[in-house]
């Protein structure tokens, strides 16, 4: 009986803890998802910047100008993209590696140091983006993101690590509090039940401590009054028998 009562108190508290844990986990996943969507949107914006610049360069020179394409390719690399520019015949007129090799040695070293182009392997495939001018297609930009943002990855990993530690600590604390409060709620009832059994076995001097919630305290006080009345009745009974 005591064990089942303790379990009945414990289970709802554990359920509340599990719900809180699940809500925190859901919040974590939502935050990471929103952040990834934000990064994805920022990547798309960068692609459109590159497209707009390439189309503007073609309009300015009325053709694919090598110096302009080199500048655009290096700028795209600084934004974290490896690109290929194809003309209307599908020929590659410029790509990132070629643009980097055209640079003067000093500038090339600086670009390589900033972009980390050679040491980063692009894991994404090239995606095509048509280039238009005055309603007509002038070529295709192929781009892939080769630098997935060290800061964003660090932020996601750090957030995951922090949230996992937080959730584990929250789970342990919730279980501990569940055990603590379930025992605190059942201990006065356990003591009352033990006292009732003791009185049933003839120990009318048994008392219980008055603690716990208002209802439990009132019940404990009523039990002590009942025990006091039994003691008085027992004393009167003994005196009556002695007189007889």
C-alpha positions in Angstrom: 0.0 0.0 0.0 2.7 2.5 1.0 4.8 1.6 -2.0 1.9 2.0 -4.4 0.9 5.4 -2.8 4.5 6.5 -3.1 4.6 5.4 -6.8 1.3 7.2 -7.4 2.9 10.4 -6.2 6.1 9.8 -8.0 4.7 9.0 -11.4 2.9 12.4 -11.9 6.0 14.3 -10.8 8.1 12.3 -13.2 5.7 12.9 -16.0 5.9 16.6 -15.4 9.7 16.4 -15.5 9.6 14.4 -18.7 7.2 17.0 -20.2 9.5 19.8 -19.2 12.5 17.9 -20.6 10.7 17.3 -23.9 9.7 20.9 -24.1 13.3 22.1 -23.6 14.5 19.6 -26.2 11.9 20.8 -28.7 12.9 24.4 -28.0 16.5 23.5 -28.7 15.7 21.8 -32.0 13.5 24.8 -33.0 16.3 27.2 -32.3 18.9 25.2 -34.2 16.4 24.8 -37.1 15.7 28.5 -37.2 19.4 29.3 -37.1 20.1 26.9 -40.0 17.2 28.5 -42.0 18.7 31.9 -41.3 22.1 30.8 -42.6 20.5 29.2 -45.6 18.7 32.5 -46.4 22.0 34.4 -46.0 23.7 32.1 -48.4 21.0 32.6 -51.0 21.3 36.4 -50.6 25.0 36.1 -51.3 24.4 34.1 -54.4 22.0 36.8 -55.7 24.7 39.5 -55.0 27.2 37.5 -57.1 24.6 37.1 -59.9 23.8 40.8 -59.9 27.5 41.7 -60.1 28.2 39.3 -62.9 25.2 40.6 -64.9 26.3 44.1 -64.3 29.8 43.4 -65.4 28.6 41.8 -68.6 26.4 44.8 -69.3 29.2 47.2 -68.7 31.6 45.5 -71.1 29.0 44.0 -73.4 30.8 40.7 -73.1 32.5 38.5 -70.6 35.5 40.6 -69.6 38.4 38.6 -68.0 39.5 41.2 -65.4 35.9 41.8 -64.3 35.3 38.0 -64.0 38.5 37.6 -61.9 37.3 40.3 -59.5 33.8 38.7 -59.3 35.3 35.2 -58.7 37.6 36.5 -56.0 34.8 38.4 -54.3 32.6 35.3 -54.5 35.5 33.3 -52.9 35.6 35.9 -50.1 31.9 35.2 -49.5 32.7 31.5 -49.3 31.8 30.3 -52.8 33.7 28.4 -55.4 32.2 29.4 -58.8 32.3 28.6 -62.5 31.1 31.0 -65.2 29.8 29.4 -68.4 28.9 31.3 -71.6 26.0 30.5 -73.8 27.9 27.6 -75.4 28.4 26.0 -72.1 32.2 26.7 -72.1 33.8 27.7 -68.7 35.1 31.2 -69.3 36.2 31.6 -65.6 36.4 29.7 -62.4 37.7 30.3 -58.9 41.0 28.4 -59.3 41.9 30.2 -62.5 41.0 33.5 -61.0 43.2 32.9 -57.9 46.1 31.8 -60.2 45.8 35.0 -62.2 46.4 37.2 -59.1 49.8 38.7 -58.4 51.8 36.5 -55.9 51.3 38.8 -52.9 47.6 39.2 -53.4 47.3 35.5 -54.1 48.9 34.6 -50.8 46.6 37.0 -49.0 43.5 35.6 -50.7 44.5 32.1 -50.0 45.2 32.9 -46.3 41.8 34.7 -45.9 39.7 32.2 -47.9 41.5 29.0 -47.0 40.6 27.9 -50.5 43.1 25.1 -51.0 42.7 23.6 -47.5 38.9 23.4 -47.6 37.2 20.8 -49.7 33.8 21.7 -51.0 31.4 19.0 -49.9 28.4 20.6 -51.7 27.7 20.1 -55.4 27.7 23.0 -57.8 24.3 24.5 -58.3 23.4 26.3 -61.6 22.0 29.8 -61.7 21.0 31.3 -65.1 22.4 34.7 -65.9 20.1 37.2 -67.7 20.5 40.6 -69.3 17.7 42.5 -71.0 15.5 39.5 -70.9 18.0 37.2 -72.6 20.2 34.5 -71.1 23.9 35.4 -71.2 25.4 32.4 -69.4 25.2 30.2 -66.3 26.8 30.7 -62.9 27.7 27.4 -61.1 28.4 27.9 -57.4 28.9 25.8 -54.3 29.4 26.9 -50.8 32.9 25.7 -49.7 33.1 27.5 -46.4 30.1 26.6 -44.3 30.9 29.3 -41.8 33.2 28.4 -39.0 31.4 30.9 -36.7 28.0 29.4 -37.5 29.2 25.9 -37.0 30.9 26.9 -33.7 27.7 28.6 -32.6 25.6 25.5 -33.4 28.1 23.1 -31.7 28.4 25.4 -28.7 24.6 25.8 -28.4 24.1 22.0 -28.7 26.7 21.3 -26.1 25.3 23.9 -23.7 21.7 22.8 -24.2 22.6 19.1 -23.8 24.4 19.9 -20.5 21.5 22.1 -19.4 18.9 19.4 -20.3 20.9 16.7 -18.5 21.2 18.9 -15.4 17.5 19.7 -15.6 16.6 16.0 -16.0 18.7 15.0 -13.0 17.3 17.9 -10.9 13.8 17.0 -11.9 14.2 13.3 -10.9 15.8 14.3 -7.6 13.0 16.8 -6.8 10.4 14.2 -7.9 11.9 11.7 -5.5 12.2 14.3 -2.7 8.7 15.6 -2.9 7.1 12.3 -3.4 8.8 11.0 -0.2 8.0 14.2 1.6 4.3 13.8 0.7 4.1 10.2 1.6 6.2 10.1 4.8 3.5 11.7 7.0 0.9 9.3 5.6 3.3 6.4 6.2 3.8 7.5 9.8 0.1 7.8 10.4 -0.5 4.3 8.9 2.3 2.9 11.1 0.7 4.6 14.2 -2.7 3.2 13.4 -1.3 -0.3 13.2 0.6 0.2 16.5 -2.7 1.3 18.2 -4.4 -1.7 16.7 -1.8 -3.9 18.3 -2.4 -2.3 21.7 0.2 0.5 21.8 -2.1 3.4 22.7 0.8 5.6 23.7 1.8 6.1 20.1 1.9 9.7 18.8 2.7 11.2 15.4 4.5 14.4 14.6 2.4 17.2 13.1 4.1 18.2 9.9 3.5 18.5 6.2 0.6 20.3 4.4 -2.4 21.8 6.2 -4.5 18.7 5.5 -1.9 16.3 6.7 -1.2 18.4 9.8 -4.9 18.5 10.7 -5.1 14.7 10.2 -2.1 14.2 12.4 -3.5 16.4 15.1 -6.9 14.6 14.9 -5.0 11.3 15.3 -3.2 12.5 18.4 -6.5 13.6 19.9 -8.0 10.3 19.2 -5.0 8.5 20.7 -5.3 10.8 23.8 -9.0 9.9 24.1 -8.2 6.2 23.9 -5.6 6.6 26.6 -8.1 8.4 28.8 -10.7 5.7 28.2 -8.1 3.0 29.0 -7.2 4.7 32.2 -10.9 5.0 33.2 -11.4 1.3 32.3 -8.5 0.2 34.5 -9.7 2.4 37.4 -13.3 0.9 37.0 -12.0 -2.6 37.0 -9.8 -1.9 40.1 -12.8 -0.4 41.9 -15.0 -3.4 41.1 
